[in-house]
Amino acid sequence: MAESNTPIRYYNRLSGNYEEEAIYGERSLRWTYYNPLGRAVLNLLVGKPLFSRWYGWLMDRPSSRKKIIPFIERYGLEIGEFLHPPESFPHFNAFFYRELKRRARPVDEDLLSLVFPADGRHRAYEEVRKGDPVYAKGQEFDLAELLGDAELAEELDGGAILISRLCPVDCHRFHAPAAGVAGEPRPIEGPLFSVNPLALAQNYRYLTRNRRWVIEMRMGSERRWAVVVIGATCVGSVEFTYRPGRLQKGSELGYFRFGGSCLITLMPKGMALLDEILLRESKKGIESYDRMGRPFGRLVPRRRRRQ
């Protein structure tokens, strides 16, 4: 297959404009996933957890601090949002999973709203069934494979899905999209392929095969819903910061170490109504950029839900 030179466009919900994504490591990414030699290297080395652990180790070295300021300048990050100044980070990884000031990401206060769990580029669908093509034509999305639990997949079949892709330029802390009682993160081992659209266009099953963790949640006596935390190439590890039990909407769940990453939020059928503009762009195959804490939909009151 010839190398794809098509830029990645997304809809910025904050500005109302379509924009072109500045891809970190774009040349290497395109070579790896579109060049025959690159794909061979991908299967032999890049997708292996050992490679990502090694790269994560490099980003933990004090010498990696020199990358911080050039990264901020190149991608136009807002230093005023950082909880700690750039010079305080001992290595690039600490900068990568930086905390933000609380006022930088206020959480929507509407009791029925669902909020984006992280800064990133998002796609959403109101009804995803087993075998549906979600991200790329001709590639099926396997809920049971994603969740590692056929019973839970059956409960969530036909429900709403939000796919949140975090780029290296985004804040890599992730949060609860709604209030609920959260269980322990359940790990599912796997490789660590990229979750960039350039890679997913080649093989969407990277999302359902990559190393991931499933956090099951409930709202009182409601049916289960889930947040799936997915690692990707060069993600050294995922750190969970929450304690299982009752969480408020917007509560921090954890953070990714270096690399692009992904979250998938799954709700049972009839539990959620999603934002129409977000759905419109997703149907066109376009991701929408938005920030953690802003609403992407609403919970349907129980008396109005379809059974």
C-alpha positions in Angstrom: 0.0 0.0 0.0 1.3 3.4 -0.9 2.1 5.8 1.9 -0.8 8.0 2.9 -0.1 11.7 2.8 -3.6 12.7 3.8 -3.6 15.2 6.7 -5.7 14.4 9.8 -8.5 17.0 10.1 -10.8 17.4 13.1 -13.6 19.7 14.3 -12.6 22.0 17.1 -15.7 22.3 19.3 -14.1 25.2 21.2 -13.5 27.4 18.1 -16.2 25.9 15.8 -13.6 25.4 13.1 -12.1 22.5 11.2 -8.3 22.2 11.9 -5.4 20.1 10.8 -3.7 18.0 13.5 0.0 18.6 14.2 1.1 15.0 14.6 4.0 14.3 17.0 6.5 12.1 15.2 4.5 12.1 12.0 7.2 11.0 9.6 8.1 8.0 11.7 4.4 7.1 12.2 3.6 7.2 8.5 6.7 5.1 7.7 5.9 2.5 10.3 2.3 2.0 9.3 2.4 2.6 5.5 5.8 1.4 4.4 6.3 -2.4 3.9 9.6 -2.3 5.8 8.1 -0.1 8.5 5.2 -2.6 9.0 7.8 -5.4 9.4 9.6 -3.4 12.1 6.2 -2.7 13.6 5.4 -6.3 14.1 8.9 -7.3 15.2 9.6 -4.5 17.6 7.4 -1.4 17.9 4.2 -3.1 19.0 6.0 -5.0 21.7 5.5 -3.9 25.3 9.3 -4.1 25.8 9.8 -1.3 23.2 7.4 1.0 25.0 8.9 0.3 28.4 12.3 1.2 27.0 11.0 4.4 25.5 9.2 5.2 28.7 12.5 4.7 30.6 14.2 7.2 28.3 11.5 9.8 29.0 12.2 9.2 32.8 15.9 10.2 32.4 16.8 13.7 33.7 18.4 14.4 30.3 14.9 14.3 28.7 14.1 17.7 30.5 15.6 19.5 27.5 12.7 18.4 25.4 10.1 20.2 27.5 10.4 23.8 26.5 10.8 23.1 22.7 7.7 20.9 22.9 5.7 23.6 24.7 6.7 26.2 22.1 6.2 24.0 19.1 2.6 22.9 20.0 1.5 26.2 21.7 0.7 24.8 25.1 -0.8 27.2 27.7 1.7 27.3 30.5 -0.8 29.3 32.6 -3.0 26.1 32.9 -0.1 24.1 34.5 -0.4 23.4 38.2 3.5 23.5 38.3 5.9 25.5 36.2 7.8 23.8 33.4 11.2 24.1 35.1 9.9 22.1 38.1 9.6 18.8 36.1 12.5 16.4 36.7 12.0 14.7 33.3 9.8 14.8 30.2 7.5 12.1 31.6 6.6 14.2 34.6 5.7 17.1 32.3 3.7 14.7 30.1 1.4 13.6 32.9 1.3 17.1 34.4 -1.6 18.2 36.5 -3.6 21.3 35.5 -5.1 23.9 37.7 -8.7 23.0 38.7 -10.1 26.2 37.2 -8.5 25.3 33.8 -10.9 22.3 33.4 -14.2 23.1 35.2 -16.6 20.2 35.3 -20.1 20.8 34.0 -22.5 21.0 37.0 -25.7 19.8 35.3 -26.6 16.6 37.3 -27.6 14.8 34.1 -24.7 15.8 31.9 -22.0 13.4 30.7 -18.6 15.0 30.4 -15.6 14.2 28.3 -13.2 12.1 30.4 -10.1 13.7 29.0 -8.7 16.4 26.6 -8.6 14.9 23.2 -10.2 14.1 19.9 -13.5 12.3 20.2 -15.9 10.2 18.2 -19.4 9.1 19.4 -22.2 6.8 18.3 -25.5 6.4 20.0 -25.9 2.7 19.2 -23.0 0.4 18.7 -23.8 -3.3 18.1 -21.5 -6.3 18.0 -19.8 -6.3 14.6 -20.6 -2.7 13.6 -17.9 -0.8 11.6 -17.0 2.1 13.8 -13.7 3.6 12.9 -12.9 2.3 9.4 -15.1 0.8 6.7 -15.0 -2.9 6.5 -13.5 -3.4 10.0 -15.8 -4.7 12.7 -15.8 -3.6 16.3 -15.9 -6.5 18.7 -17.3 -5.5 22.0 -16.6 -8.9 23.6 -13.0 -8.8 22.5 -12.6 -5.2 23.8 -14.1 -5.9 27.2 -12.8 -9.5 27.7 -16.2 -10.3 29.1 -19.0 -11.7 26.9 -21.7 -11.0 29.6 -20.7 -7.4 29.9 -20.6 -7.0 26.2 -24.1 -8.4 25.9 -25.3 -5.8 28.5 -23.7 -2.9 26.5 -24.6 -4.1 23.1 -26.6 -1.5 21.2 -25.6 1.3 23.7 -23.8 4.5 23.3 -20.0 4.8 22.8 -17.5 7.6 23.1 -14.0 7.0 21.8 -11.5 9.6 23.2 -8.1 9.7 21.6 -5.3 11.5 23.5 -2.5 13.0 21.5 1.0 13.6 23.0 0.2 17.3 23.1 -2.9 16.7 25.3 -3.0 16.6 29.1 -2.9 12.8 29.9 -4.9 12.8 33.1 -8.3 11.0 32.7 -11.5 11.3 34.7 -14.9 9.8 35.4 -17.5 11.0 32.7 -20.3 10.6 35.2 -20.8 9.9 38.9 -21.0 6.3 40.0 -19.5 3.4 41.9 -16.3 2.2 40.3 -14.7 -1.2 40.6 -11.0 -2.1 40.4 -9.4 -1.7 37.0 -9.4 -5.1 35.3 -6.2 -5.6 33.2 -6.2 -7.3 29.8 -2.8 -7.9 28.4 -1.9 -7.2 24.8 0.5 -5.4 22.4 1.0 -1.6 22.2 0.2 -0.3 18.7 -0.5 3.3 17.9 -4.0 4.6 18.3 -3.5 7.5 15.8 -6.0 7.4 12.9 -3.1 6.7 10.5 -2.6 3.4 12.3 -6.3 2.6 13.0 -7.2 3.1 9.3 -4.8 0.1 8.7 -6.2 -2.0 11.5 -9.0 -0.9 13.8 -8.6 -3.9 16.0 -5.6 -2.3 17.6 -8.2 -0.8 20.0 -9.6 -4.2 21.0 -6.2 -5.9 21.1 -3.9 -3.4 22.8 -3.1 -3.7 26.5 -6.0 -2.2 28.3 -7.9 -1.9 31.6 -11.7 -2.1 32.1 -13.3 -0.1 34.9 -16.8 -1.2 35.5 -19.2 1.4 37.0 -22.7 1.6 38.3 -25.1 4.4 39.1 -27.0 3.0 42.1 -29.0 0.0 41.0 -28.5 0.8 37.4 -27.0 -1.6 34.8 -23.3 -1.6 34.5 -21.4 0.8 32.2 -17.7 0.9 31.6 -14.6 3.0 30.9 -11.9 1.2 29.0 -8.4 2.6 29.4 -6.2 1.7 26.4 -2.4 1.9 26.2 -0.5 2.6 22.9 3.0 2.8 21.5 5.5 4.4 23.8 3.1 4.4 26.8 5.4 3.2 29.5 2.5 2.5 31.9 -0.8 3.6 33.2 -1.2 4.8 36.7 -4.5 4.7 38.5 -5.1 7.3 41.2 -8.7 6.6 42.2 -9.9 4.3 45.0 -12.7 1.9 44.0 -16.0 3.1 45.4 -18.3 6.0 44.9 -16.9 8.7 42.6 -18.1 12.2 41.6 -18.4 13.2 38.0 -15.0 14.5 36.9 -13.1 12.6 39.6 -9.6 11.7 38.4 -9.2 8.1 37.5 -5.5 8.1 36.6 -2.9 9.1 34.0 -0.9 7.8 31.1 2.9 8.0 31.0 4.5 9.0 27.7 2.7 8.2 24.4 -0.6 8.6 22.6 -3.5 6.9 24.4 -7.2 6.2 24.2 -10.3 5.9 26.4 -13.6 4.3 25.5 -16.8 5.1 27.4 -19.6 2.6 27.0 -23.2 3.1 28.2 -26.1 0.6 28.0 -28.9 1.1 25.5 -31.3 3.9 26.4 -29.1 5.4 29.2 -27.6 8.3 27.3 -28.4 10.9 24.6 -25.3 12.3 22.9 -24.6 15.7 21.5 -26.0 16.1 18.0 -22.9 18.0 16.6 -20.6 15.4 18.0 -22.7 12.7 16.4 -22.8 14.6 13.1 -19.1 14.9 12.8 -18.6 11.2 13.9 -20.9 10.0 11.1 -18.7 11.9 8.6 -15.6 10.1 10.0 -14.3 13.3 11.7 -13.1 13.5 15.3 -14.1 16.4 17.4 -11.6 18.1 19.8 -12.9 19.1 23.2 -11.6 19.3 26.8 -12.2 17.3 30.0 -15.2 18.4 32.0 -17.3 19.8 29.1 -20.5 17.9 28.3 -20.8 15.5 25.4 -24.3 14.2 26.2 -27.0 13.7 28.9 -28.3 10.8 31.0 -31.8 9.9 30.2 -34.1 10.0 33.3 -35.1 6.4 34.2 -38.8 7.0 33.6 -38.1 7.9 30.0 -35.7 5.1 29.1 -36.6 2.5 26.5 -36.6 -1.0 28.0 
